[in-house]
Amino acid sequence: MPSPTAPLHTTLALLALALLAGCAGREPTTATPSQTPTPQQSEQPAIQDAQSQLRLQAQRGDLDSQFQLGSSYFVGQPEKNLKQAEYWWKQAADKGHAMAAVSLAYLYTGRDAPEFANQRDMLKYLNQSAAAGNPMAQHVLGNLYRRGEGGVPRDPDQAQRLYQSACQQRYEPSCAALGGQ
């Protein structure tokens, strides 16, 4: 049976690809063969500039930028730094950003870094994101209620309500879970 956080891990991986895809449309530079930089050398300044712009927007309080900056630190662009990921996700989540909240919930499962495991905060941010209507959070929380795991009591009725809410938003794993009950 898949982990209740598997959809979140998949979403974060897709987010990482989306962040990286932003560099794909750059115009090539011209250089003589002896001056042609390696692909790593030519991408580094663009990544650093994009990261600087993202950080500036995040520092100005832009919630999406805070979420994206946290996500970039989580996936390692330009460097993996889970403390920074936590910081920026928390900035956005505490102001109501549902994806930042579900991302924090995933971080607090401790799956990627056991030192971040914190069941209380995992549930806090998962509930916050689910209450804001995030279908992924609703599904993951539904899984926890269905199994009675993660610090929540087993409650099939609550699980079904959460799955129904997520399915109404066309979240396919929840629709499948409803069909399998």
PyMOL CGO cylinders between C-alpha atoms (Angstrom):
from pymol import cmd
from pymol.cgo import CYLINDER

trace = [
    CYLINDER, 0.00, 0.00, 0.00, 1.47, 3.40, -0.92, 0.3, 1, 1, 1, 1, 1, 1,
    CYLINDER, 1.47, 3.40, -0.92, 2.58, 5.78, 1.78, 0.3, 1, 1, 1, 1, 1, 1,
    CYLINDER, 2.58, 5.78, 1.78, 0.11, 8.57, 2.68, 0.3, 1, 1, 1, 1, 1, 1,
    CYLINDER, 0.11, 8.57, 2.68, 2.77, 11.08, 1.70, 0.3, 1, 1, 1, 1, 1, 1,
    CYLINDER, 2.77, 11.08, 1.70, 3.61, 9.51, -1.69, 0.3, 1, 1, 1, 1, 1, 1,
    CYLINDER, 3.61, 9.51, -1.69, 1.41, 12.02, -3.60, 0.3, 1, 1, 1, 1, 1, 1,
    CYLINDER, 1.41, 12.02, -3.60, 3.18, 14.88, -1.84, 0.3, 1, 1, 1, 1, 1, 1,
    CYLINDER, 3.18, 14.88, -1.84, 6.60, 13.49, -2.73, 0.3, 1, 1, 1, 1, 1, 1,
    CYLINDER, 6.60, 13.49, -2.73, 5.51, 13.18, -6.36, 0.3, 1, 1, 1, 1, 1, 1,
    CYLINDER, 5.51, 13.18, -6.36, 4.18, 16.73, -6.40, 0.3, 1, 1, 1, 1, 1, 1,
    CYLINDER, 4.18, 16.73, -6.40, 7.39, 18.09, -4.95, 0.3, 1, 1, 1, 1, 1, 1,
    CYLINDER, 7.39, 18.09, -4.95, 9.40, 16.22, -7.59, 0.3, 1, 1, 1, 1, 1, 1,
    CYLINDER, 9.40, 16.22, -7.59, 7.19, 17.75, -10.29, 0.3, 1, 1, 1, 1, 1, 1,
    CYLINDER, 7.19, 17.75, -10.29, 7.67, 21.15, -8.68, 0.3, 1, 1, 1, 1, 1, 1,
    CYLINDER, 7.67, 21.15, -8.68, 11.43, 20.67, -8.88, 0.3, 1, 1, 1, 1, 1, 1,
    CYLINDER, 11.43, 20.67, -8.88, 11.17, 19.90, -12.58, 0.3, 1, 1, 1, 1, 1, 1,
    CYLINDER, 11.17, 19.90, -12.58, 9.03, 22.99, -13.11, 0.3, 1, 1, 1, 1, 1, 1,
    CYLINDER, 9.03, 22.99, -13.11, 11.59, 25.15, -11.34, 0.3, 1, 1, 1, 1, 1, 1,
    CYLINDER, 11.59, 25.15, -11.34, 14.36, 23.72, -13.50, 0.3, 1, 1, 1, 1, 1, 1,
    CYLINDER, 14.36, 23.72, -13.50, 12.32, 24.11, -16.69, 0.3, 1, 1, 1, 1, 1, 1,
    CYLINDER, 12.32, 24.11, -16.69, 12.34, 27.88, -16.21, 0.3, 1, 1, 1, 1, 1, 1,
    CYLINDER, 12.34, 27.88, -16.21, 15.96, 27.92, -17.37, 0.3, 1, 1, 1, 1, 1, 1,
    CYLINDER, 15.96, 27.92, -17.37, 15.26, 25.88, -20.51, 0.3, 1, 1, 1, 1, 1, 1,
    CYLINDER, 15.26, 25.88, -20.51, 14.02, 28.77, -22.68, 0.3, 1, 1, 1, 1, 1, 1,
    CYLINDER, 14.02, 28.77, -22.68, 17.16, 30.91, -22.45, 0.3, 1, 1, 1, 1, 1, 1,
    CYLINDER, 17.16, 30.91, -22.45, 18.73, 32.17, -25.65, 0.3, 1, 1, 1, 1, 1, 1,
    CYLINDER, 18.73, 32.17, -25.65, 22.09, 30.57, -26.41, 0.3, 1, 1, 1, 1, 1, 1,
    CYLINDER, 22.09, 30.57, -26.41, 25.13, 32.79, -26.14, 0.3, 1, 1, 1, 1, 1, 1,
    CYLINDER, 25.13, 32.79, -26.14, 27.73, 33.01, -28.87, 0.3, 1, 1, 1, 1, 1, 1,
    CYLINDER, 27.73, 33.01, -28.87, 31.35, 32.32, -28.09, 0.3, 1, 1, 1, 1, 1, 1,
    CYLINDER, 31.35, 32.32, -28.09, 34.41, 31.13, -29.90, 0.3, 1, 1, 1, 1, 1, 1,
    CYLINDER, 34.41, 31.13, -29.90, 35.08, 27.40, -29.46, 0.3, 1, 1, 1, 1, 1, 1,
    CYLINDER, 35.08, 27.40, -29.46, 37.94, 28.07, -27.04, 0.3, 1, 1, 1, 1, 1, 1,
    CYLINDER, 37.94, 28.07, -27.04, 35.66, 30.29, -24.92, 0.3, 1, 1, 1, 1, 1, 1,
    CYLINDER, 35.66, 30.29, -24.92, 32.61, 28.06, -24.94, 0.3, 1, 1, 1, 1, 1, 1,
    CYLINDER, 32.61, 28.06, -24.94, 31.62, 27.48, -21.33, 0.3, 1, 1, 1, 1, 1, 1,
    CYLINDER, 31.62, 27.48, -21.33, 30.59, 24.07, -20.13, 0.3, 1, 1, 1, 1, 1, 1,
    CYLINDER, 30.59, 24.07, -20.13, 26.84, 23.62, -19.64, 0.3, 1, 1, 1, 1, 1, 1,
    CYLINDER, 26.84, 23.62, -19.64, 27.33, 23.80, -15.87, 0.3, 1, 1, 1, 1, 1, 1,
    CYLINDER, 27.33, 23.80, -15.87, 29.28, 27.06, -16.13, 0.3, 1, 1, 1, 1, 1, 1,
    CYLINDER, 29.28, 27.06, -16.13, 26.72, 28.73, -18.38, 0.3, 1, 1, 1, 1, 1, 1,
    CYLINDER, 26.72, 28.73, -18.38, 23.70, 27.73, -16.28, 0.3, 1, 1, 1, 1, 1, 1,
    CYLINDER, 23.70, 27.73, -16.28, 25.16, 28.69, -12.91, 0.3, 1, 1, 1, 1, 1, 1,
    CYLINDER, 25.16, 28.69, -12.91, 24.85, 32.52, -13.25, 0.3, 1, 1, 1, 1, 1, 1,
    CYLINDER, 24.85, 32.52, -13.25, 21.28, 32.22, -14.55, 0.3, 1, 1, 1, 1, 1, 1,
    CYLINDER, 21.28, 32.22, -14.55, 20.30, 29.95, -11.67, 0.3, 1, 1, 1, 1, 1, 1,
    CYLINDER, 20.30, 29.95, -11.67, 21.96, 32.26, -9.15, 0.3, 1, 1, 1, 1, 1, 1,
    CYLINDER, 21.96, 32.26, -9.15, 20.22, 35.30, -10.66, 0.3, 1, 1, 1, 1, 1, 1,
    CYLINDER, 20.22, 35.30, -10.66, 16.83, 33.55, -10.61, 0.3, 1, 1, 1, 1, 1, 1,
    CYLINDER, 16.83, 33.55, -10.61, 17.45, 32.47, -7.02, 0.3, 1, 1, 1, 1, 1, 1,
    CYLINDER, 17.45, 32.47, -7.02, 18.38, 36.04, -6.05, 0.3, 1, 1, 1, 1, 1, 1,
    CYLINDER, 18.38, 36.04, -6.05, 15.20, 37.40, -7.62, 0.3, 1, 1, 1, 1, 1, 1,
    CYLINDER, 15.20, 37.40, -7.62, 13.13, 34.73, -5.92, 0.3, 1, 1, 1, 1, 1, 1,
    CYLINDER, 13.13, 34.73, -5.92, 14.75, 35.49, -2.56, 0.3, 1, 1, 1, 1, 1, 1,
    CYLINDER, 14.75, 35.49, -2.56, 14.10, 39.22, -2.99, 0.3, 1, 1, 1, 1, 1, 1,
    CYLINDER, 14.10, 39.22, -2.99, 10.41, 38.61, -3.69, 0.3, 1, 1, 1, 1, 1, 1,
    CYLINDER, 10.41, 38.61, -3.69, 10.20, 36.18, -0.76, 0.3, 1, 1, 1, 1, 1, 1,
    CYLINDER, 10.20, 36.18, -0.76, 11.79, 38.72, 1.57, 0.3, 1, 1, 1, 1, 1, 1,
    CYLINDER, 11.79, 38.72, 1.57, 9.21, 41.26, 0.43, 0.3, 1, 1, 1, 1, 1, 1,
    CYLINDER, 9.21, 41.26, 0.43, 6.51, 38.90, 1.65, 0.3, 1, 1, 1, 1, 1, 1,
    CYLINDER, 6.51, 38.90, 1.65, 5.29, 37.32, -1.59, 0.3, 1, 1, 1, 1, 1, 1,
    CYLINDER, 5.29, 37.32, -1.59, 3.76, 34.02, -0.45, 0.3, 1, 1, 1, 1, 1, 1,
    CYLINDER, 3.76, 34.02, -0.45, 4.24, 32.17, -3.74, 0.3, 1, 1, 1, 1, 1, 1,
    CYLINDER, 4.24, 32.17, -3.74, 7.90, 33.23, -3.82, 0.3, 1, 1, 1, 1, 1, 1,
    CYLINDER, 7.90, 33.23, -3.82, 8.35, 32.06, -0.23, 0.3, 1, 1, 1, 1, 1, 1,
    CYLINDER, 8.35, 32.06, -0.23, 6.84, 28.71, -1.18, 0.3, 1, 1, 1, 1, 1, 1,
    CYLINDER, 6.84, 28.71, -1.18, 8.97, 28.42, -4.33, 0.3, 1, 1, 1, 1, 1, 1,
    CYLINDER, 8.97, 28.42, -4.33, 12.15, 29.42, -2.50, 0.3, 1, 1, 1, 1, 1, 1,
    CYLINDER, 12.15, 29.42, -2.50, 11.48, 26.79, 0.17, 0.3, 1, 1, 1, 1, 1, 1,
    CYLINDER, 11.48, 26.79, 0.17, 10.83, 24.24, -2.55, 0.3, 1, 1, 1, 1, 1, 1,
    CYLINDER, 10.83, 24.24, -2.55, 14.05, 25.09, -4.34, 0.3, 1, 1, 1, 1, 1, 1,
    CYLINDER, 14.05, 25.09, -4.34, 16.02, 24.54, -1.14, 0.3, 1, 1, 1, 1, 1, 1,
    CYLINDER, 16.02, 24.54, -1.14, 14.15, 21.28, -0.57, 0.3, 1, 1, 1, 1, 1, 1,
    CYLINDER, 14.15, 21.28, -0.57, 15.05, 19.85, -3.97, 0.3, 1, 1, 1, 1, 1, 1,
    CYLINDER, 15.05, 19.85, -3.97, 18.59, 21.21, -3.99, 0.3, 1, 1, 1, 1, 1, 1,
    CYLINDER, 18.59, 21.21, -3.99, 18.47, 24.10, -6.45, 0.3, 1, 1, 1, 1, 1, 1,
    CYLINDER, 18.47, 24.10, -6.45, 20.98, 25.58, -6.13, 0.3, 1, 1, 1, 1, 1, 1,
    CYLINDER, 20.98, 25.58, -6.13, 21.76, 23.76, -2.88, 0.3, 1, 1, 1, 1, 1, 1,
    CYLINDER, 21.76, 23.76, -2.88, 19.81, 21.41, -0.64, 0.3, 1, 1, 1, 1, 1, 1,
    CYLINDER, 19.81, 21.41, -0.64, 19.14, 23.12, 2.68, 0.3, 1, 1, 1, 1, 1, 1,
    CYLINDER, 19.14, 23.12, 2.68, 16.20, 21.72, 4.63, 0.3, 1, 1, 1, 1, 1, 1,
    CYLINDER, 16.20, 21.72, 4.63, 16.46, 24.37, 7.35, 0.3, 1, 1, 1, 1, 1, 1,
    CYLINDER, 16.46, 24.37, 7.35, 16.00, 27.07, 4.70, 0.3, 1, 1, 1, 1, 1, 1,
    CYLINDER, 16.00, 27.07, 4.70, 13.18, 25.06, 3.11, 0.3, 1, 1, 1, 1, 1, 1,
    CYLINDER, 13.18, 25.06, 3.11, 11.48, 24.84, 6.49, 0.3, 1, 1, 1, 1, 1, 1,
    CYLINDER, 11.48, 24.84, 6.49, 11.98, 28.56, 7.16, 0.3, 1, 1, 1, 1, 1, 1,
    CYLINDER, 11.98, 28.56, 7.16, 10.52, 29.76, 3.86, 0.3, 1, 1, 1, 1, 1, 1,
    CYLINDER, 10.52, 29.76, 3.86, 7.66, 27.26, 3.81, 0.3, 1, 1, 1, 1, 1, 1,
    CYLINDER, 7.66, 27.26, 3.81, 6.78, 28.28, 7.36, 0.3, 1, 1, 1, 1, 1, 1,
    CYLINDER, 6.78, 28.28, 7.36, 6.77, 31.96, 6.35, 0.3, 1, 1, 1, 1, 1, 1,
    CYLINDER, 6.77, 31.96, 6.35, 4.20, 31.23, 3.64, 0.3, 1, 1, 1, 1, 1, 1,
    CYLINDER, 4.20, 31.23, 3.64, 2.20, 28.56, 5.49, 0.3, 1, 1, 1, 1, 1, 1,
    CYLINDER, 2.20, 28.56, 5.49, 1.72, 30.72, 8.56, 0.3, 1, 1, 1, 1, 1, 1,
    CYLINDER, 1.72, 30.72, 8.56, 0.10, 33.31, 6.29, 0.3, 1, 1, 1, 1, 1, 1,
    CYLINDER, 0.10, 33.31, 6.29, -2.24, 30.75, 4.70, 0.3, 1, 1, 1, 1, 1, 1,
    CYLINDER, -2.24, 30.75, 4.70, -0.38, 29.29, 1.70, 0.3, 1, 1, 1, 1, 1, 1,
    CYLINDER, -0.38, 29.29, 1.70, -1.89, 25.79, 1.41, 0.3, 1, 1, 1, 1, 1, 1,
    CYLINDER, -1.89, 25.79, 1.41, 0.90, 24.20, -0.67, 0.3, 1, 1, 1, 1, 1, 1,
    CYLINDER, 0.90, 24.20, -0.67, 3.55, 25.53, 1.72, 0.3, 1, 1, 1, 1, 1, 1,
    CYLINDER, 3.55, 25.53, 1.72, 1.56, 24.01, 4.59, 0.3, 1, 1, 1, 1, 1, 1,
    CYLINDER, 1.56, 24.01, 4.59, 1.32, 20.58, 2.95, 0.3, 1, 1, 1, 1, 1, 1,
    CYLINDER, 1.32, 20.58, 2.95, 5.03, 20.78, 2.07, 0.3, 1, 1, 1, 1, 1, 1,
    CYLINDER, 5.03, 20.78, 2.07, 5.87, 21.49, 5.72, 0.3, 1, 1, 1, 1, 1, 1,
    CYLINDER, 5.87, 21.49, 5.72, 3.64, 18.59, 6.74, 0.3, 1, 1, 1, 1, 1, 1,
    CYLINDER, 3.64, 18.59, 6.74, 5.68, 16.34, 4.47, 0.3, 1, 1, 1, 1, 1, 1,
    CYLINDER, 5.68, 16.34, 4.47, 8.97, 17.67, 5.86, 0.3, 1, 1, 1, 1, 1, 1,
    CYLINDER, 8.97, 17.67, 5.86, 7.70, 16.97, 9.38, 0.3, 1, 1, 1, 1, 1, 1,
    CYLINDER, 7.70, 16.97, 9.38, 7.01, 13.32, 8.54, 0.3, 1, 1, 1, 1, 1, 1,
    CYLINDER, 7.01, 13.32, 8.54, 10.78, 12.93, 8.77, 0.3, 1, 1, 1, 1, 1, 1,
    CYLINDER, 10.78, 12.93, 8.77, 10.90, 10.72, 5.68, 0.3, 1, 1, 1, 1, 1, 1,
    CYLINDER, 10.90, 10.72, 5.68, 13.66, 12.73, 4.01, 0.3, 1, 1, 1, 1, 1, 1,
    CYLINDER, 13.66, 12.73, 4.01, 15.38, 13.86, 7.20, 0.3, 1, 1, 1, 1, 1, 1,
    CYLINDER, 15.38, 13.86, 7.20, 14.54, 12.13, 10.50, 0.3, 1, 1, 1, 1, 1, 1,
    CYLINDER, 14.54, 12.13, 10.50, 15.72, 15.16, 12.48, 0.3, 1, 1, 1, 1, 1, 1,
    CYLINDER, 15.72, 15.16, 12.48, 12.67, 17.07, 11.16, 0.3, 1, 1, 1, 1, 1, 1,
    CYLINDER, 12.67, 17.07, 11.16, 10.15, 14.44, 12.33, 0.3, 1, 1, 1, 1, 1, 1,
    CYLINDER, 10.15, 14.44, 12.33, 7.47, 16.23, 14.33, 0.3, 1, 1, 1, 1, 1, 1,
    CYLINDER, 7.47, 16.23, 14.33, 4.07, 14.58, 14.40, 0.3, 1, 1, 1, 1, 1, 1,
    CYLINDER, 4.07, 14.58, 14.40, 2.33, 17.51, 16.12, 0.3, 1, 1, 1, 1, 1, 1,
    CYLINDER, 2.33, 17.51, 16.12, 3.49, 20.04, 13.52, 0.3, 1, 1, 1, 1, 1, 1,
    CYLINDER, 3.49, 20.04, 13.52, 2.91, 17.57, 10.69, 0.3, 1, 1, 1, 1, 1, 1,
    CYLINDER, 2.91, 17.57, 10.69, -0.74, 17.29, 11.72, 0.3, 1, 1, 1, 1, 1, 1,
    CYLINDER, -0.74, 17.29, 11.72, -1.05, 21.05, 12.32, 0.3, 1, 1, 1, 1, 1, 1,
    CYLINDER, -1.05, 21.05, 12.32, 0.08, 21.94, 8.81, 0.3, 1, 1, 1, 1, 1, 1,
    CYLINDER, 0.08, 21.94, 8.81, -1.68, 19.02, 7.15, 0.3, 1, 1, 1, 1, 1, 1,
    CYLINDER, -1.68, 19.02, 7.15, -4.98, 20.04, 8.80, 0.3, 1, 1, 1, 1, 1, 1,
    CYLINDER, -4.98, 20.04, 8.80, -4.38, 23.68, 7.87, 0.3, 1, 1, 1, 1, 1, 1,
    CYLINDER, -4.38, 23.68, 7.87, -3.81, 22.81, 4.23, 0.3, 1, 1, 1, 1, 1, 1,
    CYLINDER, -3.81, 22.81, 4.23, -6.79, 20.43, 4.13, 0.3, 1, 1, 1, 1, 1, 1,
    CYLINDER, -6.79, 20.43, 4.13, -9.04, 23.07, 5.71, 0.3, 1, 1, 1, 1, 1, 1,
    CYLINDER, -9.04, 23.07, 5.71, -7.90, 25.54, 3.04, 0.3, 1, 1, 1, 1, 1, 1,
    CYLINDER, -7.90, 25.54, 3.04, -9.19, 23.08, 0.43, 0.3, 1, 1, 1, 1, 1, 1,
    CYLINDER, -9.19, 23.08, 0.43, -5.94, 21.53, -0.76, 0.3, 1, 1, 1, 1, 1, 1,
    CYLINDER, -5.94, 21.53, -0.76, -7.03, 18.18, -2.25, 0.3, 1, 1, 1, 1, 1, 1,
    CYLINDER, -7.03, 18.18, -2.25, -3.65, 16.52, -1.74, 0.3, 1, 1, 1, 1, 1, 1,
    CYLINDER, -3.65, 16.52, -1.74, -3.70, 17.39, 1.96, 0.3, 1, 1, 1, 1, 1, 1,
    CYLINDER, -3.70, 17.39, 1.96, -7.31, 16.20, 2.22, 0.3, 1, 1, 1, 1, 1, 1,
    CYLINDER, -7.31, 16.20, 2.22, -6.34, 12.89, 0.64, 0.3, 1, 1, 1, 1, 1, 1,
    CYLINDER, -6.34, 12.89, 0.64, -3.28, 12.35, 2.86, 0.3, 1, 1, 1, 1, 1, 1,
    CYLINDER, -3.28, 12.35, 2.86, -5.30, 13.25, 5.96, 0.3, 1, 1, 1, 1, 1, 1,
    CYLINDER, -5.30, 13.25, 5.96, -8.06, 10.91, 4.76, 0.3, 1, 1, 1, 1, 1, 1,
    CYLINDER, -8.06, 10.91, 4.76, -5.49, 8.11, 4.55, 0.3, 1, 1, 1, 1, 1, 1,
    CYLINDER, -5.49, 8.11, 4.55, -4.40, 8.79, 8.12, 0.3, 1, 1, 1, 1, 1, 1,
    CYLINDER, -4.40, 8.79, 8.12, -8.00, 8.71, 9.38, 0.3, 1, 1, 1, 1, 1, 1,
    CYLINDER, -8.00, 8.71, 9.38, -8.76, 5.57, 7.39, 0.3, 1, 1, 1, 1, 1, 1,
    CYLINDER, -8.76, 5.57, 7.39, -5.84, 3.74, 9.00, 0.3, 1, 1, 1, 1, 1, 1,
    CYLINDER, -5.84, 3.74, 9.00, -5.80, 5.47, 12.39, 0.3, 1, 1, 1, 1, 1, 1,
    CYLINDER, -5.80, 5.47, 12.39, -2.17, 6.52, 11.91, 0.3, 1, 1, 1, 1, 1, 1,
    CYLINDER, -2.17, 6.52, 11.91, -0.07, 9.61, 12.37, 0.3, 1, 1, 1, 1, 1, 1,
    CYLINDER, -0.07, 9.61, 12.37, -1.62, 10.58, 15.67, 0.3, 1, 1, 1, 1, 1, 1,
    CYLINDER, -1.62, 10.58, 15.67, -5.24, 10.60, 14.51, 0.3, 1, 1, 1, 1, 1, 1,
    CYLINDER, -5.24, 10.60, 14.51, -7.91, 8.10, 15.58, 0.3, 1, 1, 1, 1, 1, 1,
    CYLINDER, -7.91, 8.10, 15.58, -9.26, 5.60, 13.09, 0.3, 1, 1, 1, 1, 1, 1,
    CYLINDER, -9.26, 5.60, 13.09, -12.36, 7.27, 11.65, 0.3, 1, 1, 1, 1, 1, 1,
    CYLINDER, -12.36, 7.27, 11.65, -13.60, 5.85, 8.33, 0.3, 1, 1, 1, 1, 1, 1,
    CYLINDER, -13.60, 5.85, 8.33, -16.40, 8.43, 8.14, 0.3, 1, 1, 1, 1, 1, 1,
    CYLINDER, -16.40, 8.43, 8.14, -13.97, 11.35, 8.43, 0.3, 1, 1, 1, 1, 1, 1,
    CYLINDER, -13.97, 11.35, 8.43, -11.72, 9.66, 5.87, 0.3, 1, 1, 1, 1, 1, 1,
    CYLINDER, -11.72, 9.66, 5.87, -14.63, 9.37, 3.46, 0.3, 1, 1, 1, 1, 1, 1,
    CYLINDER, -14.63, 9.37, 3.46, -15.57, 13.05, 3.93, 0.3, 1, 1, 1, 1, 1, 1,
    CYLINDER, -15.57, 13.05, 3.93, -11.99, 14.09, 3.17, 0.3, 1, 1, 1, 1, 1, 1,
    CYLINDER, -11.99, 14.09, 3.17, -11.79, 11.81, 0.13, 0.3, 1, 1, 1, 1, 1, 1,
    CYLINDER, -11.79, 11.81, 0.13, -15.12, 13.18, -1.16, 0.3, 1, 1, 1, 1, 1, 1,
    CYLINDER, -15.12, 13.18, -1.16, -13.93, 16.76, -0.80, 0.3, 1, 1, 1, 1, 1, 1,
    CYLINDER, -13.93, 16.76, -0.80, -10.71, 15.99, -2.68, 0.3, 1, 1, 1, 1, 1, 1,
    CYLINDER, -10.71, 15.99, -2.68, -12.54, 13.94, -5.33, 0.3, 1, 1, 1, 1, 1, 1,
    CYLINDER, -12.54, 13.94, -5.33, -14.92, 16.86, -5.98, 0.3, 1, 1, 1, 1, 1, 1,
    CYLINDER, -14.92, 16.86, -5.98, -11.78, 18.77, -6.95, 0.3, 1, 1, 1, 1, 1, 1,
    CYLINDER, -11.78, 18.77, -6.95, -10.89, 15.93, -9.33, 0.3, 1, 1, 1, 1, 1, 1,
    CYLINDER, -10.89, 15.93, -9.33, -8.07, 14.60, -7.21, 0.3, 1, 1, 1, 1, 1, 1,
    CYLINDER, -8.07, 14.60, -7.21, -7.89, 11.14, -8.76, 0.3, 1, 1, 1, 1, 1, 1,
    CYLINDER, -7.89, 11.14, -8.76, -6.32, 9.21, -5.84, 0.3, 1, 1, 1, 1, 1, 1,
    CYLINDER, -6.32, 9.21, -5.84, -9.26, 10.26, -3.65, 0.3, 1, 1, 1, 1, 1, 1,
    CYLINDER, -9.26, 10.26, -3.65, -11.78, 9.30, -6.31, 0.3, 1, 1, 1, 1, 1, 1,
    CYLINDER, -11.78, 9.30, -6.31, -10.08, 5.90, -6.53, 0.3, 1, 1, 1, 1, 1, 1,
    CYLINDER, -10.08, 5.90, -6.53, -10.13, 5.55, -2.74, 0.3, 1, 1, 1, 1, 1, 1,
    CYLINDER, -10.13, 5.55, -2.74, -13.87, 6.20, -2.73, 0.3, 1, 1, 1, 1, 1, 1,
    CYLINDER, -13.87, 6.20, -2.73, -14.38, 3.55, -5.38, 0.3, 1, 1, 1, 1, 1, 1,
    CYLINDER, -14.38, 3.55, -5.38, -12.42, 1.02, -3.34, 0.3, 1, 1, 1, 1, 1, 1,
    CYLINDER, -12.42, 1.02, -3.34, -14.42, 1.41, -0.15, 0.3, 1, 1, 1, 1, 1, 1,
]
cmd.load_cgo(trace, "trace")
